């Protein structure tokens, strides 16, 4: 065991008392034993912090920190990373269940990759399997091309084992963006990533989750109407700006062109150039989804056309908002 590299599990918590003990028990049951568990609580108001302290009293490799003020999900993970000492770091949510071999198998698989990730199966509030896996939603990517991560993502934080050295290329995490998506983009710019097909986490899906991959809150999204569409468009614009600003881009001209064509849609009724660019590079830009060429036709339309649609063709009180943020 002395030759095994240290793995840090970064566990971030906030008001997670309902599932936390179940999750921690699966961390302590790992077959890989050179572990440290770094738990950072973000000022929970329930019994979460006390649960963590009770585990820390029993297990020497379990260390608990508590933020002085609530900093939010993203900053809390960044804080946890600062405490991790391991050569590898595994991100951990507070409400999932880990397979006993998760750490052992990911350490064996990482080799010369910046990080490795795995498949997961979904469970509900009562730990019942939901009959669906992450790989049923996304096609997994392995390789060293960052372009697939410009418009979509197939990597979830709970599935990642990351080289500690990668973190310095990715910090600080920028507010408003998922840390796992950003790490995937950064990792494919500075090296390569890999995956293993095993389901090593039972990934809990409920409306309180930070991510809602099964779209359990779709009814609420429908109520937002055009405002929800506008928010999505602005988030995509900000993401592309964030990627464009990265100093270690492998192919900055590609990112610049995509961004310029994207924002060109904002003040036009049609976006032929944008559509043609997407069509030319569809295999890489839409790698994660089983896209059909006809699905690209929606990108011909600019946002003025969308605004017209929601204002006059299908009018409602939630008209498309101004796209300037």
Backbone bond lengths (Angstrom), bond angles and torsions (degrees), N, CA, C in turn:
res aa  C-N    CA-C-N  psi(-1)  N-CA   C-N-CA  omega(-1)  CA-C   N-CA-C  phi
1 X - - - 1.455 - - 1.522 111.57 -
2 X 1.363 116.64 -24.03 1.459 120.20 -178.15 1.522 111.95 -61.23
3 X 1.343 118.03 -26.17 1.457 121.35 -177.41 1.522 113.23 -89.05
4 X 1.317 117.12 -5.66 1.458 120.34 179.34 1.524 109.96 -76.09
5 X 1.328 118.14 133.79 1.458 119.70 177.05 1.527 110.93 -67.18
6 X 1.307 115.91 147.16 1.462 120.97 178.33 1.525 109.63 -71.91
7 X 1.322 115.54 132.94 1.465 122.14 175.00 1.519 108.41 -113.02
8 X 1.324 115.82 127.25 1.462 121.44 175.45 1.525 109.30 -98.00
9 X 1.321 116.33 129.57 1.460 121.09 172.87 1.522 107.35 -100.58
10 X 1.320 116.20 115.40 1.464 121.74 -179.65 1.526 108.44 -92.65
11 X 1.327 116.23 103.90 1.458 122.79 -177.87 1.524 108.98 -104.76
12 X 1.318 116.74 115.61 1.462 121.62 179.90 1.517 109.82 -109.06
13 X 1.337 115.78 133.11 1.463 119.71 -173.74 1.524 111.64 -129.61
14 X 1.328 113.33 151.61 1.468 121.64 170.82 1.526 107.75 -161.48
15 X 1.329 115.33 113.54 1.468 121.86 179.27 1.530 111.30 46.98
16 X 1.324 115.18 51.67 1.468 120.14 -174.72 1.513 114.18 -112.48
17 X 1.337 118.13 25.02 1.459 120.63 -172.90 1.528 113.65 -59.87
18 X 1.334 118.05 -26.53 1.461 120.96 -173.46 1.524 112.55 -62.23
19 X 1.335 116.93 -42.62 1.472 120.50 -174.80 1.531 113.26 -115.86
20 X 1.308 118.26 -5.22 1.459 121.56 -167.62 1.530 113.61 -60.08
21 X 1.310 117.76 -45.47 1.471 120.00 -177.88 1.525 110.85 -62.69
22 X 1.337 117.17 -38.86 1.466 120.18 177.34 1.527 110.54 -60.45
23 X 1.320 116.19 -43.57 1.465 120.47 -179.72 1.525 110.90 -64.68
24 X 1.315 117.31 -48.39 1.464 120.77 -177.09 1.530 110.77 -61.88
25 X 1.307 117.26 -39.14 1.469 120.06 178.94 1.530 111.33 -59.51
26 X 1.331 117.32 -34.62 1.472 119.46 178.12 1.523 111.18 -74.40
27 X 1.321 118.52 -26.04 1.469 120.88 175.17 1.522 109.97 -71.38
28 X 1.304 116.63 -41.22 1.461 121.03 -178.60 1.521 112.49 -72.88
29 X 1.336 116.85 -15.68 1.465 121.51 -179.68 1.532 112.37 -93.05
30 X 1.334 117.90 9.67 1.465 120.68 -178.41 1.528 111.90 -64.59
31 X 1.323 115.70 142.42 1.463 120.77 178.25 1.528 111.88 -77.72
32 X 1.305 117.85 -14.12 1.464 123.11 175.44 1.523 106.50 -92.81
33 X 1.335 116.71 123.48 1.462 119.07 -166.85 1.522 115.38 -106.07
34 X 1.327 118.67 -10.84 1.470 118.17 178.32 1.533 108.24 -88.53
35 X 1.333 114.07 75.19 1.460 121.93 -173.67 1.520 111.01 -125.28
36 X 1.318 114.49 151.11 1.453 121.16 162.25 1.525 107.24 -127.60
37 X 1.314 116.21 141.82 1.465 121.36 177.26 1.522 107.95 -110.31
38 X 1.314 115.70 116.90 1.463 122.12 179.41 1.522 107.52 -106.45
39 X 1.324 116.49 107.94 1.464 121.76 -179.10 1.522 109.08 -104.91
40 X 1.329 116.52 127.80 1.468 121.81 177.88 1.515 108.23 -123.73
41 X 1.322 114.98 116.25 1.460 119.73 -179.26 1.527 109.92 -96.83
42 X 1.336 114.81 133.87 1.461 121.01 -174.40 1.532 111.32 -97.17
43 X 1.348 115.38 58.02 1.471 122.03 176.52 1.524 112.28 60.97
44 X 1.327 117.00 49.25 1.460 120.26 177.65 1.524 110.70 -61.54
45 X 1.323 115.49 147.22 1.461 120.86 178.02 1.528 111.39 -102.45
46 X 1.322 117.79 -2.97 1.467 121.24 177.07 1.534 109.02 -101.05
47 X 1.299 117.26 -152.42 1.473 121.44 -175.07 1.526 113.47 -90.74
48 X 1.334 117.75 10.82 1.464 121.75 -175.32 1.531 112.37 -55.71
49 X 1.320 117.09 -49.21 1.471 119.73 -175.66 1.527 111.36 -63.09
50 X 1.313 117.63 -39.15 1.462 120.84 179.35 1.526 110.96 -66.32
51 X 1.335 116.96 -37.32 1.467 120.28 176.59 1.525 109.64 -60.92
52 X 1.323 116.50 -44.81 1.461 120.70 179.20 1.529 111.24 -61.83
53 X 1.322 117.02 -44.58 1.466 120.63 -179.02 1.526 111.65 -62.81
54 X 1.310 116.76 -37.29 1.470 120.05 179.17 1.526 111.00 -64.75
55 X 1.311 117.60 -39.28 1.467 120.51 176.14 1.530 110.91 -67.63
56 X 1.330 116.28 -40.27 1.469 120.03 -179.24 1.523 111.77 -62.40
57 X 1.318 117.70 -31.26 1.464 121.52 178.69 1.525 111.64 -68.55
58 X 1.333 115.74 -29.09 1.466 120.17 -174.93 1.523 113.26 -92.18
59 X 1.338 116.83 -26.76 1.466 120.57 -171.47 1.529 110.59 -125.57
60 X 1.335 117.41 115.81 1.482 121.77 -175.23 1.522 113.96 -60.05
61 X 1.322 118.59 -32.08 1.462 120.53 -178.70 1.509 114.42 -84.51
62 X 1.311 116.61 10.35 1.466 122.64 -176.82 1.534 107.99 -108.64
63 X 1.335 116.53 113.62 1.467 121.12 -176.50 1.524 109.74 -119.35
64 X 1.323 115.76 135.92 1.461 121.38 -175.37 1.520 110.50 -117.09
65 X 1.317 115.70 134.08 1.459 122.93 172.49 1.530 108.34 -125.02
66 X 1.304 115.91 156.00 1.466 120.74 179.29 1.524 108.91 -136.79
67 X 1.324 116.63 125.67 1.462 120.62 179.16 1.530 110.66 -67.79
68 X 1.320 115.90 145.46 1.459 120.24 178.14 1.516 111.85 -71.26
69 X 1.325 116.40 -32.09 1.459 121.99 175.36 1.523 108.21 -133.42
70 X 1.313 116.51 158.69 1.454 120.53 177.70 1.527 109.41 -70.63
71 X 1.331 116.72 123.32 1.472 120.90 -176.06 1.515 112.94 -110.52
72 X 1.338 117.66 -8.36 1.455 120.47 179.64 1.522 112.69 92.54
73 X 1.321 114.16 163.81 1.465 122.41 -172.86 1.527 112.81 -56.96
74 X 1.317 116.62 -48.68 1.467 120.22 -173.96 1.523 111.57 -68.00
75 X 1.327 117.04 -48.85 1.460 120.35 -178.32 1.520 110.93 -66.76
76 X 1.318 117.04 -29.07 1.456 120.04 179.17 1.528 110.91 -66.43
77 X 1.342 117.15 -41.12 1.467 119.64 175.85 1.525 110.48 -65.23
78 X 1.308 117.30 -38.31 1.462 120.03 178.50 1.529 110.14 -63.12
79 X 1.322 116.35 -39.99 1.465 120.80 176.63 1.522 111.18 -62.21
80 X 1.329 116.21 -44.67 1.467 120.81 -179.63 1.518 111.26 -60.77
81 X 1.328 116.99 -39.85 1.465 120.62 179.93 1.527 111.33 -60.66
82 X 1.321 116.01 -33.01 1.463 119.97 179.45 1.518 113.49 -66.12
83 X 1.332 117.02 -22.93 1.461 121.71 179.46 1.535 112.72 -91.80
84 X 1.317 116.93 -15.11 1.467 120.27 -175.20 1.532 111.54 -74.26
85 X 1.307 116.35 135.38 1.461 122.32 -178.97 1.532 112.99 -109.81
86 X 1.319 118.02 -6.94 1.452 121.66 -173.11 1.515 114.16 -72.10
87 X 1.327 115.76 156.39 1.457 121.53 173.20 1.530 110.37 -67.04
88 X 1.344 114.72 -30.84 1.452 121.44 176.10 1.522 109.12 -122.89
89 X 1.321 115.75 152.25 1.466 121.54 -179.42 1.519 108.68 -129.51
90 X 1.323 115.50 133.12 1.454 121.99 177.12 1.526 108.40 -116.60
91 X 1.327 117.06 126.22 1.458 122.04 -179.00 1.525 109.59 -82.42
92 X 1.329 115.85 141.92 1.453 119.83 -175.54 1.524 111.06 -137.22
93 X 1.336 116.42 125.90 1.461 121.71 171.72 1.524 109.15 -82.80
94 X 1.315 116.13 173.62 1.460 120.02 -173.79 1.529 114.21 -96.66
95 X 1.324 117.66 -1.00 1.462 118.53 -171.84 1.534 114.39 -133.10
96 X 1.331 118.20 13.92 1.463 121.19 179.13 1.522 110.48 -98.60
97 X 1.330 115.75 -178.35 1.462 122.31 175.18 1.525 108.24 -131.57
98 X 1.346 116.71 125.55 1.463 121.34 -177.84 1.521 111.46 -94.43
99 X 1.331 114.51 141.71 1.465 120.81 171.16 1.527 108.08 -69.11
100 X 1.340 119.13 142.75 1.475 120.56 -177.62 1.525 114.23 -57.03
101 X 1.340 118.39 -27.99 1.469 121.36 -177.52 1.528 113.53 -95.17
102 X 1.308 118.44 7.79 1.470 120.96 -174.26 1.529 112.13 -54.44
103 X 1.313 117.72 -54.80 1.465 120.33 -176.48 1.526 110.76 -67.61
104 X 1.310 117.64 -43.66 1.461 121.56 -178.99 1.526 111.23 -58.52
105 X 1.322 117.19 -45.73 1.463 121.01 -176.94 1.526 112.08 -71.68
106 X 1.314 117.79 -37.09 1.467 119.16 -179.63 1.531 111.68 -72.91
107 X 1.314 117.53 -35.85 1.469 119.96 175.49 1.532 110.17 -63.28
108 X 1.322 117.05 -41.25 1.464 121.04 179.48 1.522 111.81 -66.30
109 X 1.343 117.04 -27.80 1.460 120.67 -173.33 1.526 114.19 -93.73
110 X 1.325 119.04 -15.58 1.462 119.60 -170.90 1.530 112.65 -69.20
111 X 1.318 118.55 -39.01 1.468 123.33 176.31 1.536 111.14 47.87
112 X 1.351 118.22 -117.86 1.467 118.96 -177.27 1.531 112.37 -102.58
113 X 1.322 117.54 17.38 1.462 121.15 178.68 1.532 110.38 -83.10
114 X 1.314 115.71 157.84 1.464 120.68 175.15 1.522 111.21 -71.08
115 X 1.306 116.13 -37.12 1.455 120.32 169.84 1.519 109.56 -156.01
116 X 1.326 114.34 162.26 1.460 121.76 174.89 1.524 107.26 -126.72
117 X 1.326 115.54 146.57 1.462 119.76 177.38 1.525 108.96 -135.33
118 X 1.321 116.42 175.52 1.463 119.76 -172.66 1.526 110.27 -142.93
119 X 1.318 115.47 174.33 1.457 121.97 176.62 1.538 109.45 -79.35
120 X 1.325 116.01 161.38 1.465 122.17 177.59 1.520 108.99 -141.96
121 X 1.320 116.03 153.76 1.462 120.83 174.96 1.522 109.14 -114.22
122 X 1.325 116.55 143.59 1.454 121.58 -173.89 1.526 111.43 -85.41
123 X 1.340 115.13 140.88 1.460 121.67 172.53 1.525 108.66 -127.64
124 X 1.331 115.75 160.10 1.457 120.18 -179.93 1.524 110.51 -98.45
125 X 1.315 116.25 -168.24 1.462 121.50 -177.73 1.524 113.29 -58.59
126 X 1.330 115.70 -28.30 1.470 120.23 -175.41 1.528 113.11 -103.56
127 X 1.341 116.09 20.63 1.466 122.45 178.50 1.522 113.65 68.39
128 X 1.326 117.47 18.20 1.460 120.85 177.23 1.526 109.65 -85.04
129 X 1.328 116.23 134.44 1.459 119.94 175.52 1.526 109.81 -64.23
130 X 1.328 116.24 139.36 1.460 121.55 -175.71 1.530 112.34 -100.03
131 X 1.344 116.82 6.64 1.458 120.96 175.17 1.511 114.06 72.84
132 X 1.326 117.08 24.17 1.461 119.77 -179.26 1.514 109.91 -146.22
133 X 1.329 115.56 145.16 1.457 122.17 179.01 1.527 109.84 -116.43
134 X 1.318 114.90 163.07 1.460 119.59 176.78 1.523 110.66 -59.50
135 X 1.332 117.01 -37.69 1.462 120.93 -178.44 1.522 112.49 -70.77
136 X 1.344 117.76 -11.18 1.463 120.51 172.49 1.525 111.25 -76.55
137 X 1.326 116.11 -19.54 1.467 121.45 -178.19 1.520 111.18 -99.48
138 X 1.344 116.27 -41.00 1.456 121.30 -176.12 1.525 111.13 -123.55
139 X 1.312 115.28 145.87 1.451 122.35 166.77 1.525 107.01 -83.52
140 X 1.319 117.86 124.45 1.462 121.30 -176.49 1.527 110.90 -76.75
141 X 1.339 114.08 147.48 1.461 120.47 -177.48 1.520 110.66 -114.71
142 X 1.318 116.34 137.86 1.471 121.93 167.56 1.525 107.35 -130.35
143 X 1.323 116.15 139.40 1.450 119.70 -179.58 1.510 112.00 143.91
144 X 1.343 115.66 -162.90 1.462 120.70 -172.03 1.533 112.55 -128.01
145 X 1.322 116.99 26.74 1.462 120.18 179.16 1.525 109.90 -104.93
146 X 1.319 118.41 122.77 1.470 120.56 179.43 1.513 114.10 -80.50
147 X 1.336 118.35 -16.37 1.463 121.14 -173.08 1.534 114.01 -56.95
148 X 1.342 120.64 -37.95 1.470 118.82 179.09 1.524 113.62 -58.57
149 X 1.338 117.27 -25.40 1.460 120.97 -176.40 1.527 113.40 -89.37
150 X 1.321 117.29 5.61 1.464 120.48 177.50 1.525 111.79 -75.78
151 X 1.326 117.27 -30.98 1.458 120.07 -176.94 1.524 113.55 -120.34
152 X 1.316 118.31 -7.82 1.461 119.98 -176.54 1.522 109.23 -160.61
153 X 1.330 115.94 176.44 1.458 120.69 -177.55 1.519 110.02 -150.65
154 X 1.321 116.87 142.79 1.466 121.63 178.13 1.525 111.63 -120.73
155 X 1.325 117.52 2.55 1.465 121.98 -173.08 1.528 109.84 -107.13
156 X 1.322 116.52 129.70 1.466 121.57 175.14 1.519 109.79 -110.92
157 X 1.321 115.46 141.94 1.459 120.60 -175.69 1.509 113.91 -56.38
158 X 1.323 117.59 -40.05 1.466 120.46 -176.79 1.516 112.48 -64.17
159 X 1.350 117.40 -16.74 1.467 121.67 -176.72 1.523 112.99 -97.92
160 X 1.327 117.91 -0.61 1.463 121.20 -169.52 1.526 112.91 -96.76
161 X 1.326 115.35 139.29 1.464 122.79 161.98 1.520 105.95 -116.76
162 X 1.329 116.70 118.82 1.464 122.54 -168.46 1.519 110.40 -115.82
163 X 1.324 115.92 140.93 1.457 119.54 170.85 1.528 109.42 -66.52
164 X 1.301 116.30 136.61 1.461 119.89 178.34 1.526 111.11 -58.23
165 X 1.329 117.19 -36.14 1.463 121.38 -178.09 1.526 112.37 -63.85
166 X 1.341 117.01 -24.59 1.466 119.36 -179.90 1.524 111.67 -66.94
167 X 1.312 116.32 -31.18 1.467 120.74 -173.46 1.524 111.72 -58.61
168 X 1.332 117.05 -38.33 1.460 119.68 -177.84 1.525 112.03 -64.51
169 X 1.326 116.99 -24.10 1.464 120.63 177.89 1.529 111.87 -79.85
170 X 1.330 117.02 -17.50 1.465 120.96 -171.09 1.528 114.40 -108.43
171 X 1.327 117.48 -23.55 1.462 119.96 -177.59 1.526 111.21 -81.28
172 X 1.351 116.08 151.51 1.471 127.12 -1.87 1.518 112.01 -80.17
173 X 1.331 116.47 150.86 1.454 120.29 173.13 1.522 108.62 -69.88
174 X 1.308 116.22 134.89 1.455 120.54 -178.29 1.522 110.14 -90.39
175 X 1.319 114.98 132.72 1.458 120.83 -178.91 1.528 110.76 -57.35
176 X 1.318 115.35 138.06 1.452 120.26 177.43 1.520 114.57 98.05
177 X 1.352 116.86 -2.42 1.460 120.42 -179.45 1.519 109.78 -127.15
178 X 1.331 116.13 146.41 1.456 120.61 178.90 1.529 110.19 -71.95
179 X 1.335 116.09 132.65 1.468 120.51 -177.71 1.527 111.53 -65.65
180 X 1.355 117.67 -33.13 1.470 118.98 -178.07 1.524 111.20 -70.96
181 X 1.312 117.15 -39.89 1.465 121.23 177.82 1.521 109.90 -63.99
182 X 1.328 116.88 -43.16 1.457 120.83 179.28 1.530 111.12 -64.87
183 X 1.321 117.52 -42.07 1.462 120.33 178.54 1.527 111.13 -62.78
184 X 1.324 117.31 -36.05 1.468 120.40 177.42 1.519 110.20 -65.57
185 X 1.325 116.69 -42.73 1.465 119.88 179.42 1.531 110.70 -64.88
186 X 1.320 116.28 -44.76 1.463 120.61 -179.73 1.528 110.86 -65.01
187 X 1.328 116.66 -45.19 1.465 120.92 -176.08 1.526 112.05 -61.46
188 X 1.324 117.57 -37.57 1.457 120.40 -179.54 1.522 111.78 -78.65
189 X 1.312 117.29 -13.38 1.462 120.74 172.28 1.523 112.00 -83.94
190 X 1.332 117.39 -35.91 1.467 120.24 -176.39 1.524 112.59 -100.01
191 X 1.332 117.75 -8.04 1.462 121.05 -179.11 1.514 110.28 -172.26
192 X 1.335 116.33 -134.57 1.458 120.41 -179.94 1.522 109.65 -140.20
193 X 1.340 115.57 165.65 1.456 121.55 177.84 1.523 109.13 -127.44
194 X 1.322 115.99 162.34 1.467 120.73 179.93 1.526 108.43 -144.18
195 X 1.334 116.24 168.05 1.461 120.34 177.08 1.520 109.48 -142.54
196 X 1.321 114.72 160.52 1.459 121.22 171.03 1.528 106.87 -120.77
197 X 1.339 118.05 144.09 1.467 120.69 -170.65 1.522 114.66 -79.61
198 X 1.322 118.80 -3.70 1.456 121.21 -176.86 1.530 111.70 -70.34
199 X 1.328 116.35 143.71 1.465 121.72 171.75 1.529 108.07 -84.75
200 X 1.320 116.41 105.86 1.460 121.35 -173.94 1.523 113.32 -111.10
201 X 1.322 116.80 1.20 1.462 121.70 175.21 1.519 108.60 -139.88
202 X 1.322 115.41 138.51 1.453 121.05 166.47 1.532 106.03 -92.75
203 X 1.309 114.75 109.48 1.460 123.96 -166.95 1.524 109.21 -96.80
204 X 1.322 115.86 113.34 1.457 120.30 -172.99 1.527 111.48 -78.73
205 X 1.318 115.09 131.22 1.456 121.29 177.82 1.525 109.87 -118.60
206 X 1.314 114.78 121.34 1.457 121.54 173.79 1.518 107.74 -155.55
207 X 1.313 117.54 168.86 1.462 121.16 -173.52 1.516 112.29 -64.68
208 X 1.329 117.65 -19.03 1.456 120.12 178.54 1.516 113.92 -86.65
209 X 1.339 117.30 -0.30 1.458 120.60 -178.54 1.522 110.99 -69.73
210 X 1.352 116.17 150.18 1.463 120.13 175.10 1.519 111.01 -67.61
211 X 1.326 117.25 -29.02 1.462 121.65 174.26 1.515 108.24 -121.13
212 X 1.320 116.20 146.04 1.455 122.21 -175.49 1.522 108.08 -129.00
213 X 1.333 116.07 69.28 1.458 121.00 -172.14 1.520 113.09 -68.64
214 X 1.321 117.45 -24.57 1.454 120.42 177.65 1.524 111.84 -92.11
215 X 1.342 116.10 6.28 1.462 121.97 174.93 1.524 111.28 57.56
216 X 1.337 116.54 46.27 1.450 120.82 -179.28 1.524 112.38 -69.95
217 X 1.336 116.91 -19.12 1.465 120.96 179.96 1.523 111.51 -101.20
218 X 1.347 117.79 26.05 1.465 120.64 -174.53 1.521 112.32 -64.54
219 X 1.331 118.07 -28.49 1.464 120.06 178.11 1.520 110.34 -63.93
220 X 1.339 116.18 -43.87 1.458 120.02 178.16 1.521 111.15 -63.92
221 X 1.337 117.09 -37.68 1.457 120.75 179.72 1.524 110.93 -64.82
222 X 1.346 116.41 -38.86 1.467 119.75 179.29 1.523 110.55 -62.36
223 X 1.324 117.31 -37.39 1.458 121.01 -179.31 1.520 111.48 -63.00
224 X 1.325 116.86 -30.26 1.465 120.47 179.64 1.522 112.21 -73.17
225 X 1.330 116.82 -22.80 1.453 121.06 175.05 1.511 113.37 56.88
226 X 1.350 114.66 -130.41 1.457 120.92 -175.37 1.520 112.52 -62.77
227 X 1.322 116.72 -30.40 1.465 119.86 179.21 1.523 111.12 -61.90
228 X 1.342 116.32 -35.79 1.459 120.43 177.66 1.524 110.86 -66.38
229 X 1.331 116.95 -39.69 1.462 121.02 178.23 1.517 110.51 -63.74
230 X 1.323 115.62 -43.21 1.464 120.15 179.72 1.522 111.29 -61.24
231 X 1.312 116.27 -43.76 1.469 120.60 178.87 1.522 110.19 -59.57
232 X 1.339 116.49 -42.84 1.462 120.56 179.44 1.524 110.78 -62.03
233 X 1.317 117.58 -43.57 1.461 121.04 -179.38 1.522 111.40 -63.18
234 X 1.316 116.48 -42.56 1.460 119.95 -179.71 1.528 111.12 -67.34
235 X 1.334 116.57 -37.90 1.460 119.89 177.75 1.516 111.18 -63.75
236 X 1.337 117.16 -40.14 1.465 120.64 177.52 1.522 110.51 -63.98
237 X 1.314 117.02 -42.02 1.465 121.36 178.43 1.535 110.53 -61.07
238 X 1.323 117.07 -45.95 1.471 120.69 -179.58 1.528 111.00 -64.61
239 X 1.340 115.78 -38.18 1.467 119.34 179.87 1.522 110.87 -63.23
240 X 1.320 117.26 -45.60 1.461 120.64 179.20 1.523 110.92 -63.52
241 X 1.323 117.63 -36.81 1.464 120.71 175.71 1.524 110.57 -63.30
242 X 1.320 115.43 -41.10 1.462 120.47 179.30 1.531 110.84 -63.20
243 X 1.326 116.54 -44.73 1.470 120.69 178.73 1.529 110.78 -64.46
244 X 1.313 116.14 -40.56 1.462 120.60 -179.31 1.516 111.49 -63.48
245 X 1.326 117.13 -31.46 1.473 121.10 -177.46 1.526 112.98 -78.68
246 X 1.338 117.87 -10.07 1.461 120.30 -176.81 1.524 110.18 -68.08
247 X 1.317 116.04 126.82 1.467 121.46 -172.21 1.523 113.63 -74.80
248 X 1.330 118.09 -17.17 1.463 120.73 -177.22 1.528 112.71 -105.67
249 X 1.321 117.21 25.69 1.460 120.87 178.84 1.531 111.57 -58.34
250 X 1.311 116.85 132.28 1.461 121.42 176.01 1.524 111.67 -71.88
251 X 1.330 115.46 -37.20 1.463 120.66 -174.41 1.530 109.22 -132.83
252 X 1.335 117.53 68.85 1.475 120.19 -174.87 1.519 113.97 -61.29
253 X 1.333 117.93 -32.19 1.469 119.80 -179.01 1.528 111.12 -67.05
254 X 1.316 117.34 -35.39 1.465 120.76 177.51 1.529 109.71 -64.29
255 X 1.330 116.58 -46.34 1.467 121.02 -179.42 1.528 110.24 -63.93
256 X 1.319 116.19 -42.07 1.463 120.81 179.63 1.527 111.31 -61.76
257 X 1.328 116.31 -44.43 1.468 120.38 179.83 1.520 111.16 -63.34
258 X 1.331 116.58 -45.73 1.462 120.60 179.40 1.530 110.69 -59.73
259 X 1.320 116.04 -43.90 1.466 120.03 -178.93 1.528 111.24 -65.04
260 X 1.310 117.15 -45.86 1.456 120.17 -178.94 1.526 111.82 -62.48
261 X 1.331 116.87 -40.85 1.458 120.30 177.29 1.527 111.31 -67.52
262 X 1.328 115.59 -35.24 1.462 120.04 179.83 1.525 110.95 -64.48
263 X 1.326 116.89 -51.03 1.467 118.76 -178.08 1.527 111.45 -71.63
264 X 1.338 117.34 -18.03 1.450 120.34 175.70 1.522 112.75 -65.25
265 X 1.335 116.27 -20.59 1.465 120.55 178.95 1.525 112.01 -73.17
266 X 1.327 117.99 -21.14 1.463 121.50 -169.61 1.527 112.72 -62.48
267 X 1.328 117.48 -35.08 1.460 120.60 -174.63 1.519 112.19 -116.75
268 X 1.323 116.60 33.73 1.455 119.95 -178.62 1.525 110.20 -140.84
269 X 1.324 115.58 160.94 1.460 121.27 176.03 1.526 111.52 -86.60
270 X 1.323 116.75 -29.31 1.456 120.55 178.13 1.525 110.11 -129.40
271 X 1.339 115.34 159.84 1.469 120.96 -178.02 1.528 108.40 -140.32
272 X 1.312 115.14 62.93 1.466 120.57 -175.71 1.525 111.45 -61.54
273 X 1.334 117.05 -44.16 1.472 120.25 -178.04 1.526 111.08 -62.88
274 X 1.322 115.37 -39.96 1.463 119.92 178.25 1.531 110.21 -63.75
275 X 1.301 116.80 -45.68 1.458 121.92 178.45 1.530 111.65 -59.13
276 X 1.331 116.88 -44.92 1.461 120.73 -178.60 1.529 111.32 -65.82
277 X 1.333 116.55 -36.98 1.464 120.53 177.36 1.533 110.04 -64.52
278 X 1.330 116.94 -45.74 1.461 120.59 178.74 1.524 111.39 -62.51
279 X 1.320 115.89 -40.70 1.460 120.02 179.99 1.526 111.09 -63.52
280 X 1.329 116.53 -41.19 1.461 121.34 -179.43 1.521 111.53 -64.66
281 X 1.325 116.94 -36.27 1.464 121.38 -175.24 1.528 112.23 -112.56
282 X 1.321 116.63 24.10 1.471 120.46 -174.54 1.525 112.75 -60.31
283 X 1.330 117.27 -35.69 1.468 120.05 -176.70 1.521 112.48 -61.44
284 X 1.330 116.77 -32.12 1.456 119.26 -179.64 1.531 111.66 -96.43
285 X 1.331 118.10 -39.55 1.462 120.64 -176.72 1.526 112.31 -71.92
286 X 1.329 117.60 -27.92 1.453 121.48 179.23 1.522 110.78 -117.32
287 X 1.305 116.15 36.68 1.459 122.01 -175.30 1.527 111.90 -59.96
288 X 1.326 117.73 -39.09 1.467 121.31 -170.58 1.526 113.50 -74.34
289 X 1.313 116.60 -21.05 1.458 120.54 -176.02 1.532 110.46 -110.49
290 X 1.308 115.58 153.77 1.471 120.47 175.93 1.527 108.95 -84.74
291 X 1.327 114.29 72.86 1.456 120.20 -175.47 1.512 111.50 -77.68
292 X 1.326 114.39 141.22 1.454 121.16 169.59 1.520 108.09 -104.79
293 X 1.293 115.88 148.29 1.466 119.40 -175.29 1.522 112.34 -56.52
294 X 1.324 117.45 -36.01 1.453 119.20 -178.33 1.528 112.21 -65.49
295 X 1.334 116.91 -22.68 1.464 119.90 178.86 1.523 111.83 -68.53
296 X 1.317 117.45 -19.07 1.462 121.12 -179.61 1.529 112.46 -74.95
297 X 1.321 117.44 -16.59 1.455 119.36 -174.06 1.527 112.84 -61.99
298 X 1.323 117.42 -25.44 1.465 119.16 -179.82 1.531 111.49 -64.00
299 X 1.348 116.96 -21.44 1.461 120.09 -179.44 1.529 112.61 -80.34
300 X 1.311 116.96 -2.95 1.468 119.59 174.71 1.530 110.53 -68.43
301 X 1.325 115.77 -28.95 1.458 119.62 -173.48 1.524 111.84 -85.27
302 X 1.324 115.80 135.84 1.456 122.13 174.04 1.514 110.89 -84.00
303 X 1.317 116.27 176.04 1.457 120.13 -175.20 1.523 112.79 -75.94
304 X 1.343 117.54 -21.21 1.459 119.26 174.09 1.525 110.09 -64.56
305 X 1.320 116.46 -35.37 1.463 120.11 176.54 1.525 110.58 -66.77
306 X 1.338 116.89 -41.15 1.460 120.51 177.78 1.522 110.41 -63.47
307 X 1.332 116.10 -41.95 1.456 120.97 179.40 1.522 110.90 -61.89
308 X 1.331 115.99 -42.89 1.458 121.14 178.91 1.528 109.89 -61.81
309 X 1.334 116.22 -42.97 1.461 120.95 -179.29 1.523 111.52 -58.56
310 X 1.341 116.21 -49.40 1.449 119.56 -176.73 1.529 113.20 -77.06
311 X 1.326 116.53 -18.14 1.462 118.96 179.61 1.525 112.76 -88.39
312 X 1.338 117.14 -34.91 1.459 119.92 -171.09 1.533 113.95 -124.33
313 X 1.332 117.98 -41.15 1.463 119.97 -177.38 1.521 110.70 -77.42
314 X 1.342 116.12 -48.22 1.459 120.68 177.15 1.527 108.87 -127.16
315 X 1.329 116.42 68.95 1.464 119.70 -173.18 1.525 112.23 -69.47
316 X 1.317 115.47 144.54 1.457 122.26 170.73 1.517 107.96 -155.43
317 X 1.286 116.36 175.14 1.470 119.97 -174.85 1.518 112.32 -68.73
318 X 1.352 117.14 -20.00 1.461 121.08 -179.76 1.518 110.18 -99.71
319 X 1.323 116.71 69.58 1.446 119.92 178.85 1.534 109.99 -68.04
320 X 1.294 116.42 161.49 1.466 120.23 176.84 1.520 108.39 -56.48
321 X 1.314 116.37 129.36 1.455 120.70 178.81 1.522 110.65 -80.77
322 X 1.311 115.75 168.20 1.466 119.06 175.81 1.516 109.10 -63.87
323 X 1.296 115.55 138.46 1.461 120.09 -175.91 1.518 113.25 -86.14
324 X 1.317 116.93 -1.54 1.452 119.57 174.04 1.513 107.31 -82.71
325 X 1.361 117.03 126.45 1.453 119.88 -178.80 1.517 110.52 -111.15
